[in-house]
Amino acid sequence: MLSDADPKDDKADESAFFFSGVDLSDYSVALLRSAEGLVRRYRDALERMRKVQDTAQGLLQDAGTRLGVVARELAEARQDVATARALLAEDAQRARDLNARRDALIAEHVKFLAYSRVRVAARTVASPSRWLDSALEPDAVPACLADHGEAPQDVQAMLGLLRRAPLDWFPALRAPLQLIDQPFIADRLISALQPQMSLMPAFTALSSAPQASMQVLGAQADSLALARQSAWPLAQAALQGGAGLRAKVDAIGRAASLSDLLGAATERGELQRRALQEFERIEAVASCLHARLSGVRAAIRLQWAESFSQFDAARGQLDLGDLGTLPRFGELPREEREDLRELAAWLRGRADRDNPQAVALLADLVRVCVLASSHSPAGELVTGRIVRPVPLNPGLRLEVRPLLPERVRIGMQLQFFDAQKLSARAVVEDLAGGVASVRVTQTTSLNVQTSLATSVHFLMR
């Protein structure tokens, strides 16, 4: 078009200009059609790119979904490995202690060894037999109340939620509530109740240390907060509407907890004492149940952890009942089975049987005892890395950076692994700035070599 000059002066007539204008129009139309084709090609390319983008986004969503599944499976595998390692280490240490005691007895007290062949006799008729209970064996619950250890951190967190449950959920506290025999005491106790009785701050404080079932604690915290929040307006209505003393006491039972009772009902020391005694009895039996369960063979407890952890959603929420649903529970000695069932039944019996929330709360306490005895961290697995690799020897202090420092506490046990093999054990002695100062307590050999790839597992007990 630009090279098509105007007609020369000697040919500058009307026909020449008309021919030049038509030629220019043809060039313009051809140029516009070329541009239209180029735009069409750009539009087609843009449409193909959009289709590719949609396909890529779909693949990205599928990959994200798959990564979520893989992350869950990896977390479950890590929990199973950590649980198996903890139980294996515990069983190996128990075997070493037993062999050491046997060797000491033989070395100190056995003067000679003799072999006696067992006599063999064929019996064609089975002799009748019957199990007899020893009169010297104390009942499980009184024995636990008389002598019990401290509950582990997981069980302590669950007991902390029990102390914030409504008093009416526990039948043993209904009679002591009648000790509120003056209206001004009931009025002051109701006035002390907060309108927003969310348990999340208390739950956060309780769960700062590692837990064996974070999901159980979170669900029960929400359930308790909902129950008390729904009961608070009724208590306020009883206070402001001039209700009778009995109605106010009933409202206190539904809305107040042990913590509220200890902080407000100062004039009734007997009421506080009896309420506190009930929760101390529950704590003692729960601690004893955990200790008894921890004495079960490691192979059986490993199967419990695999069956009732947080990753087994269907079975993890199953009510254990009298513990008879636990895998291989029938392999335990009869007296041990009866003691465990008695302790679990006693704990469940402290709840109001007509209140499903109360029954579920005590059932979850039993399940937490089972999980804690199996070293099962049903929350996140706490791992860490060595800050500066050094050769490990007993008594050495070094720094470890945990991935979840808020879950680590002083006195927690940890293990060092190199190439998937246990190389050393240690204990946390101090915490500062997200770094744990640990002291090595045991090594598999002298001068155990470490590196930045050495894996550290904190034992959630």
Buried (B, 14 or more C-beta within 10 A) or exposed (E): EEEEEEEEEEEEEEEBEEEBEEEEEEEEEEEEEEEEEEEEEEEEEEEEEEEEEEEEEEEEEEEEEEEEEEEEEEBBEBBBBBBBBBBBBBBEEEEEEEEEEEEEEEEEEEEEEEEEEEEEEEEEEEEEEEEEEEEEEEEBBEBBBEEBEEBBBBBBBBBBBBBBBBBBBBBBBBEBBEBBEEBEBBBBBBEEBEEEBBBEEBBEEBBBBBBBBBBBBBBBBBBBBBBBBEBBEBBBEBBEEEBEBEBBBBBBBBBBBBEBBBEBBEEBEEBBEBBBEBBEBBBBBBBBBBBBBBEBBBEBBBBBBBBBBBBBEEEBBEEBBBBEEBBEBEEBEEEBBBBBBBBBBBBBEBBBEEBEBBBBBBBBBBBBBBBBBBBBBBBBBBBBBBBEBBEBEEEBEBBBBBBBBEBBBEEBBBBBBBEEEBBBBBBBEEBEEEBBBBBBBBBEEEEBEBEEEBBBBBBBB
